[in-house]
Amino acid sequence: MCAVSIKKSPVIKVSNGHATDVIDSLAIEEPLEIRLGYGPDNDRKGKNISVTMRTPGNDPELAIGFLFTEGIITHKEQIEAVECSFITCAENKENTILINLKPGIVPVLQNTDRNFYTTSSCGVCGKGSISAIRTVSVFSQKKDNDAAVNAELLYNLPMVLEQHQLVFADTGGLHASALFNLKGDLLLAREDVGRHNALDKLIGAAFSDEQLPLDNHILLLSGRASFELVQKAAMVGIQIIVAVGAPSSLAVELAEEFNITLAGFLRNNRFNIYTAAHRILLPVHEIAN
């Protein structure tokens, strides 16, 4: 990350009955307002799309990834310029990023009004949200390909990602998303206090480099696999998702709906496969009595 992502803070460390004054590293969490500019040159309009709490760094990727996974933009060529305005939170002002679209580009703003998916915190996600993804995703209808990986290859992915989690190493307070090829080579990794922000940053980077769709890649999530993370993966055509943590029930339903291979609890040389197991080449498969 090129921006300052860590803040030093005095703490009292208590261990084995002893208290010591030390300096600890904290992952910075600050608001980012994502705005959209669009319309002809003589009638430009602006819209506040979202305010998200994020770790500073890769903010253009975050904003672009968010706009794509929300279905508001579909191609890199639609973007004319990205303007950033960063003011520290100590001044009680929000950081903002403005994505200006080229004249003549009409963004799909109805998605911002109806929120075609809702986060797990609201507890109202359902089949309606899953159906809505089918109408806005560019790649989720792509036919199944021959992507397949050996089970043993997956075991090493968390260790590879950990070596690239620079801010997490100092703070222990960030989520990460990583993109691997089918040989297990790390291609991209992004960190953030919000797991959805980390994935949006990753998707924004791939989108900007014109790497989509990502159907011949493996997505690794450092924590649990929630509905919105599987949704974002579906938007870019990812067909293999592995998570260090557990998936939610709706995440499994969504993965099954879109024929996405979803594995969870990837640690200590083990994992569970929840959907589309045909993409993971397994050792001898024993069926429990």
Phi, psi and omega in degrees: 000135181274337179275165177287119184245355185233140176237134178274139183216136176287136178222164173254116181267123181249125181208127177053041176081006179243141179245133183225137174280121180223169174255124182252159177257129179244141173286127181289137174234117181221154179284146173230122176267123179261121181241155181235131174247133184203169179111171179294162184304325184270002181208059181288140178241156178230145180218133173280115185272316185194156167238121181236145175273120186219168170271125181305143182127134180058035183295320175301320177297319179299312182295315181293317178299320179296314180297323179288313183290343173275354180080014183278323174234160183231341183218149180301324184295346179287341185269128178266315183200157176238124181243131182244144174223108186245121178232135185296151181294339178298336178272004176062036177229149183273146170286144181228151173223129183248120175262110179268124177271155179293149176304136180096345177277125180254110180289154180272083188277348179296337178293330179285335181275322185262352180049080188294348167222158177233150184284163183295342181291338182274336176072020181238015178293154180187196183299330178299321178294318180297317179297324181295325179300322182299333184274342186244341184285136178282330190243351187291345178267003182297139182293155178301137176251195183265017181300128178204146180225153174285144180302321183297329180297325184292332185303325186275348187299315179300324179292321177296316179297318182302325180293341181252003177270079187293317181287322178299323180299327180272330189245330185068016189238023184233150170268163179216151170233140182224148179244124179242153169276178186286355174267356181091012178277132179286126181255319181213148173212138178223147182240154175189158175293336177256126181298326179289327177293319179301318180288322177298320177298317179298313180294321178299321178294315179294321178298314182293330179270007178056045180263356183282148001281164183253041186284346177251042182224167175245129175260125177251129177250132185285346181233221181278162178257103180265170181304313187291333178287319176295322177300314180296320178297319178299325181297332182253010173082011179296136182246350178229118177238129173234138183234143177290329181259198184270152171271156172275166181297320181288329175298319178294318179299317181293317179299319179294320180299323185252017174056041177263133175285121182236122177236145180228174180056042180280096177192155178054043177059039176208160174194163176249138175257126184257327183214155173047057184293348184295344180273355178246117181280114190260156168289194179305127185259110179263135179261121182292144177286000000 
